[in-house]
């Protein structure tokens, strides 16, 4: 007999809130660590509650609802911590019910970006167990009207990433900028990975985009701050890992992506010196997916830094008081939790083997 939704949530929550022995809570994270296991746990709990509060604001949910759903699911799906798993799932399912009520159809005038966002949201809601089977055929028909240029801003079949695509975020800037190849590849990887999982082609397949990964190697490092593209490169590298390990679900062998693995190790100290907890969270969780543990000095250094940068409200990252957009503190808090938590990696494999073979070159 199936549990009712309320009974299911309560049963999971009660198990998650089972008391942890005091001796375990007071243990340092590793010998000589500045922080204890209890302090890490408290930081993670405060961070998740901060994210949840942001998602309850209607205008924020309207802007980033699909992203919020995936945040909650990925935490619930990959964490070993019972409290984090149960509460991320509880919050995610509640928000997914609302997202489904607000997205029951595909607008007639939906753009390619609108369709990609709906696919991402449907994929996340499905993963949380809140399904609507009527949406897939609607999205298939809508997506068929567009090609790779509309979905990805370039055609992967040409074999290279363009360098002349205007940055849509700078349309009204005094000095409009261009998207870097790293930004283009990052977005294309996420878009096609999501489409591949949901079963709706969004301009191209994930392996068709992954074949472009080798064109950006070797990766330039931070170069002491002289490389203006460093952040774009860093986030491209972490998302190559994310889309191949299903956002923390699988452990990767370093030999599968040696250039990405070495880039992360070589540039972690710069991220720390740059006082960037958002990027540090992504470096930590991707390095953990390659097998690094809390026994490694890099992981210890990064986790200590992240724990030292949490704000009083539970968030991480820069907050611009003149800008009401919550994405930076929200995303920084998500990545910080990722960097601090322990993962329940299912096995050593990749999401799409064909994509890995193409990304490996």
Phi, psi and omega per residue, in radians:
X1 nan 2.336 -3.134
X2 -1.307 2.480 3.013
X3 -1.255 2.561 2.984
X4 -1.161 2.781 -3.135
X5 -1.001 -0.743 -3.108
X6 -1.156 -0.764 -3.136
X7 -1.155 -0.649 3.123
X8 -1.072 -0.813 -3.111
X9 -1.149 -0.721 -3.122
X10 -1.185 -0.675 -3.134
X11 -1.137 -0.727 3.104
X12 -1.157 -0.674 -3.103
X13 -1.204 -0.716 -3.124
X14 -1.118 -0.660 3.105
X15 -1.172 -0.655 -3.105
X16 -1.194 -0.505 -3.079
X17 -1.608 0.206 3.089
X18 -1.028 2.406 -3.054
X19 -1.129 2.460 3.058
X20 -1.629 2.334 -3.141
X21 -0.915 2.450 -3.074
X22 -1.029 -0.659 -3.105
X23 -1.125 -0.594 3.119
X24 -1.237 -0.687 -3.137
X25 -1.134 -0.552 -3.052
X26 -1.549 -0.074 -3.112
X27 -1.238 2.407 3.025
X28 -1.136 2.673 -3.115
X29 -1.060 -0.542 3.034
X30 -2.744 2.858 -3.111
X31 -0.955 2.147 -3.141
X32 1.447 0.090 -3.122
X33 -1.146 2.569 3.106
X34 -1.263 -0.501 -3.049
X35 -2.031 2.675 3.131
X36 -1.724 2.949 3.077
X37 -1.066 -0.631 3.131
X38 -1.137 -0.675 3.132
X39 -1.179 -0.687 3.056
X40 -1.104 -0.778 3.139
X41 -1.042 -0.768 -3.134
X42 -1.114 -0.705 3.126
X43 -1.095 -0.754 3.133
X44 -1.122 -0.767 -3.122
X45 -1.122 -0.749 3.111
X46 -1.113 -0.694 3.136
X47 -1.120 -0.764 -3.135
X48 -1.130 -0.723 3.117
X49 -1.110 -0.635 3.093
X50 -1.078 -0.798 3.123
X51 -1.051 -0.776 -3.105
X52 -1.056 -0.723 3.123
X53 -1.061 -0.723 3.119
X54 -1.074 -0.723 -3.094
X55 -1.193 -0.294 -3.134
X56 -1.424 -0.178 3.109
X57 -1.430 2.066 -3.020
X58 -0.932 -0.752 -3.092
X59 -1.205 -0.573 3.089
X60 -1.201 -0.717 -3.130
X61 -1.176 -0.620 3.100
X62 -1.121 -0.622 -3.108
X63 -1.407 -0.667 -2.943
X64 -2.278 0.396 -3.052
X65 -0.967 -0.807 -3.115
X66 -1.083 -0.723 3.121
X67 -1.117 -0.729 3.112
X68 -1.039 -0.749 -3.131
X69 -1.070 -0.769 -3.125
X70 -1.173 -0.635 3.069
X71 -0.974 -0.915 -3.111
X72 -1.104 -0.764 -3.113
X73 -1.128 -0.813 -3.069
X74 -1.093 -0.627 3.071
X75 -1.153 -0.805 -3.126
X76 -1.128 -0.592 -3.032
X77 -1.383 -0.473 -2.962
X78 -2.005 -0.242 -3.075
X79 -1.370 2.593 3.004
X80 -1.545 -0.420 -3.067
X81 -1.204 2.066 -3.120
X82 -1.018 -0.687 -3.138
X83 -1.085 -0.832 -3.100
X84 -1.136 -0.768 3.141
X85 -1.035 -0.872 -3.058
X86 -1.178 -0.745 -3.072
X87 -1.340 -0.611 3.050
X88 -1.129 -0.679 3.091
X89 -1.173 -0.743 3.132
X90 -1.056 -0.851 3.138
X91 -1.130 -0.742 -3.119
X92 -1.116 -0.744 3.136
X93 -1.154 -0.686 3.110
X94 -1.090 -0.788 3.141
X95 -1.210 -0.570 -3.139
X96 -1.178 -0.634 3.055
X97 -1.019 -0.771 3.133
X98 -1.152 -0.762 -3.119
X99 -1.076 -0.698 3.112
X100 -1.114 -0.702 3.130
X101 -1.126 -0.554 -3.112
X102 -1.513 -0.194 -3.071
X103 -2.356 1.227 -3.094
X104 -1.608 -0.151 -3.095
X105 -2.688 3.060 3.092
X106 -1.831 2.095 -3.138
X107 -1.002 2.533 -3.133
X108 -1.042 -0.592 -3.099
X109 -1.731 0.393 -3.091
X110 -1.074 2.321 3.066
X111 -1.462 3.040 3.080
X112 -1.070 -0.686 3.102
X113 -1.115 -0.705 3.106
X114 -1.064 -0.745 -3.118
X115 -1.162 -0.763 3.118
X116 -1.056 -0.692 3.118
X117 -1.140 -0.715 3.109
X118 -1.148 -0.690 3.092
X119 -1.092 -0.776 3.136
X120 -1.085 -0.749 3.134
X121 -1.163 -0.713 3.115
X122 -1.131 -0.722 3.112
X123 -1.039 -0.791 -3.124
X124 -1.181 -0.761 3.128
X125 -1.094 -0.730 3.077
X126 -1.024 -0.782 -3.127
X127 -1.078 -0.552 3.099
X128 -1.412 -0.042 3.110
X129 1.563 0.156 3.123
X130 -1.877 1.614 -2.972
X131 -1.819 2.670 3.013
X132 -2.462 1.635 -3.052
X133 -1.131 -0.234 -3.140
X134 -1.295 -0.311 -3.027
X135 -1.365 -0.583 -3.065
X136 -1.043 -0.894 3.124
X137 -1.099 -0.605 3.090
X138 -1.105 -0.741 -3.126
X139 -1.266 -0.580 3.068
X140 -1.051 -0.807 -3.132
X141 -1.162 -0.717 -3.127
X142 -1.172 -0.713 -3.108
X143 -1.179 -0.528 -3.110
X144 -1.123 -0.293 -3.136
X145 -1.344 -0.244 -3.042
X146 -2.102 2.776 3.117
X147 -2.049 -2.958 -3.086
X148 -1.093 -0.565 -3.128
X149 -1.131 -0.634 3.138
X150 -1.310 -0.702 -3.097
X151 -1.400 -0.669 -2.961
X152 -2.022 -0.210 -3.085
X153 1.332 0.032 3.083
X154 -2.770 2.928 3.135
X155 -1.890 1.917 -3.119
X156 -1.023 -0.450 -3.107
X157 -1.076 -0.354 3.136
X158 -1.306 -0.248 3.008
X159 1.495 0.112 3.128
X160 -2.635 2.851 3.127
X161 -1.774 2.210 -3.106
X162 -1.227 2.790 3.129
X163 -2.139 0.332 -3.078
X164 -2.202 0.448 -3.125
X165 -1.613 2.077 3.139
X166 -1.079 2.518 3.076
X167 -1.332 2.002 -3.091
X168 -1.103 -0.369 3.129
X169 -1.314 -0.186 -3.088
X170 -2.032 0.503 -3.135
X171 -1.075 -0.604 -3.102
X172 -1.806 0.209 -3.138
X173 -1.324 2.674 3.093
X174 -1.121 -0.630 3.111
X175 -2.166 1.536 -3.139
X176 -0.966 2.504 -3.124
X177 -1.988 2.931 3.095
X178 -1.863 2.614 3.045
X179 -1.263 2.385 3.073
X180 -1.347 2.759 3.072
X181 -1.002 -0.527 -3.134
X182 -1.203 -0.691 3.083
X183 -1.136 -0.745 3.142
X184 -1.085 -0.771 -3.111
X185 -1.188 -0.727 3.112
X186 -0.967 -0.910 -3.111
X187 -1.112 -0.678 -3.124
X188 -1.182 -0.650 3.096
X189 -1.089 -0.817 -3.123
X190 -1.122 -0.798 -3.095
X191 -1.059 -0.881 -3.065
X192 -1.292 -0.572 3.055
X193 -1.067 -0.772 3.126
X194 -1.122 -0.790 3.117
X195 -1.077 -0.692 3.131
X196 -1.078 -0.762 -3.140
X197 -1.151 -0.701 -3.058
X198 -1.448 -0.357 3.133
X199 1.600 0.416 3.092
X200 -2.221 2.113 -3.123
X201 -1.270 2.168 -3.133
X202 -1.938 1.250 3.079
X203 1.561 -0.634 -3.124
X204 -2.862 2.976 3.060
X205 -1.560 2.835 3.113
X206 -1.067 -0.809 3.087
X207 -1.064 -0.571 3.127
X208 -1.142 -0.508 3.064
X209 -1.482 -0.669 -3.115
X210 -1.048 -0.459 -3.131
X211 -1.104 -0.304 -3.137
X212 -1.498 -0.166 -3.130
X213 -0.968 -0.830 -3.116
X214 -1.079 -0.369 -3.124
X215 -1.199 -0.290 -3.135
X216 -1.731 -0.048 3.098
X217 -1.557 2.673 -0.059
X218 -1.313 2.662 -3.113
X219 -1.479 2.327 3.017
X220 -1.310 2.482 3.073
X221 -1.477 -2.947 -3.101
X222 -1.191 -0.511 3.135
X223 0.955 0.739 3.105
X224 1.139 0.394 -3.128
X225 1.677 -0.026 -3.092
X226 -1.431 -0.348 -3.126
X227 -1.486 1.818 -3.070
X228 -1.206 -0.306 -3.141
X229 -1.641 0.138 -2.997
X230 -1.008 -0.803 -3.095
X231 -1.123 -0.712 3.096
X232 -1.076 -0.733 3.114
X233 -1.117 -0.782 -3.095
X234 -1.052 -0.791 -3.108
X235 -1.284 -0.494 3.028
X236 -1.142 -0.787 3.133
X237 -1.075 -0.810 -3.113
X238 -1.132 -0.569 -3.116
X239 -1.440 -0.352 2.911
X240 -1.080 -0.760 3.108
X241 -1.140 -0.849 -3.078
X242 -1.017 -0.806 -3.067
X243 -1.262 -0.383 3.092
X244 -1.572 -0.386 3.091
X245 -1.864 0.280 -3.121
X246 0.921 0.838 3.066
X247 0.946 0.953 3.021
X248 1.598 0.077 -3.113
X249 -1.366 -0.646 -3.054
X250 -2.031 2.618 3.013
X251 -1.519 2.407 3.134
X252 -1.845 2.573 3.032
X253 -1.487 2.307 -3.126
X254 -0.978 -0.490 -3.137
X255 -1.220 -0.318 3.130
X256 -1.267 -0.623 -3.122
X257 -2.361 1.145 -3.025
X258 -1.119 -0.639 -3.131
X259 -1.171 -0.697 3.128
X260 -1.181 -0.732 3.124
X261 -1.060 -0.801 -3.130
X262 -1.196 -0.642 3.099
X263 -1.031 -0.814 -3.105
X264 -1.091 -0.784 -3.141
X265 -1.156 -0.717 -3.038
X266 -1.250 -0.425 -3.016
X267 -1.940 0.061 -3.140
X268 -1.084 -0.704 -3.128
X269 -1.104 -0.602 3.109
X270 -1.168 -0.719 3.121
X271 -1.058 -0.687 3.087
X272 -1.122 -0.817 -3.134
X273 -1.110 -0.514 3.126
X274 -1.400 -0.026 3.103
X275 0.998 0.899 -3.023
X276 -2.095 1.493 -3.116
X277 -1.176 -0.480 3.129
X278 -1.087 -0.905 3.125
X279 -1.192 -0.615 3.118
X280 -1.051 -0.705 3.106
X281 -1.012 -0.721 3.139
X282 -1.234 -0.623 3.083
X283 -1.133 -0.735 -3.099
X284 -1.139 -0.830 -3.052
X285 -1.261 -0.532 3.078
X286 -1.270 -0.657 3.074
X287 -1.141 -0.642 3.079
X288 -1.110 -0.611 3.142
X289 -1.202 -0.376 3.062
X290 -1.493 -0.002 3.059
X291 1.904 -0.078 3.096
X292 -1.228 2.481 -3.099
X293 -2.162 -3.080 3.116
X294 -1.201 -0.082 3.020
X295 -1.380 -0.257 -3.101
X296 -1.505 2.331 -3.135
X297 -1.002 -0.604 3.137
X298 -1.130 -0.761 3.130
X299 -1.141 -0.736 3.127
X300 -1.092 -0.792 -3.141
X301 -1.075 -0.803 -3.105
X302 -1.173 -0.741 -3.139
X303 -1.151 -0.701 3.097
X304 -1.074 -0.724 3.113
X305 -1.090 -0.837 -3.118
X306 -1.058 -0.776 3.135
X307 -1.082 -0.540 -3.111
X308 -1.369 -0.153 -3.029
X309 -1.931 0.143 3.127
X310 -1.282 2.426 3.132
X311 -1.462 2.941 -3.112
X312 -1.090 -0.522 -3.122
X313 -1.454 0.038 3.125
X314 1.689 -0.071 -3.070
X315 -1.641 2.970 2.969
X316 -2.235 2.880 3.023
X317 1.632 2.961 -3.121
X318 -1.275 2.435 3.071
X319 -2.104 2.106 3.099
X320 -1.684 1.876 -3.081
X321 -1.147 -0.293 3.120
X322 -1.564 -0.138 -3.086
X323 -2.104 2.006 -3.086
X324 -1.326 -0.124 -3.125
X325 -1.132 2.236 -3.031
X326 -1.634 0.064 -2.911
X327 -1.099 -0.746 -3.087
X328 -1.078 -0.928 3.108
X329 -1.126 -0.608 3.096
X330 -1.083 -0.914 -3.083
X331 -1.168 -0.658 3.096
X332 -1.077 -0.678 3.134
X333 -1.201 -0.710 3.084
X334 -1.051 -0.850 -3.109
X335 -1.170 -0.576 3.099
X336 -1.121 -0.778 3.078
X337 -1.037 -0.778 3.094
X338 -0.994 -0.723 -3.115
X339 -1.226 -0.481 -3.087
X340 -1.553 -0.517 -2.948
X341 -1.409 2.851 3.014
X342 -1.657 2.494 -3.056
X343 -1.808 2.520 3.061
X344 -1.771 1.104 -3.075
X345 -0.952 2.253 -3.065
X346 -1.177 -0.806 -3.101
X347 -3.011 3.097 3.091
X348 -1.634 1.832 3.140
X349 -2.922 -3.095 3.107
X350 -2.190 2.861 -3.117
X351 -1.149 -0.764 -3.118
X352 -2.396 1.757 -3.086
X353 -0.949 -0.647 -3.139
X354 -1.106 -0.626 3.105
X355 -1.178 -0.683 3.113
X356 -1.105 -0.755 -3.118
X357 -1.081 -0.589 3.121
X358 -1.367 -0.663 3.106
X359 -1.172 -0.545 -3.140
X360 -1.248 -0.374 3.099
X361 1.389 nan nan
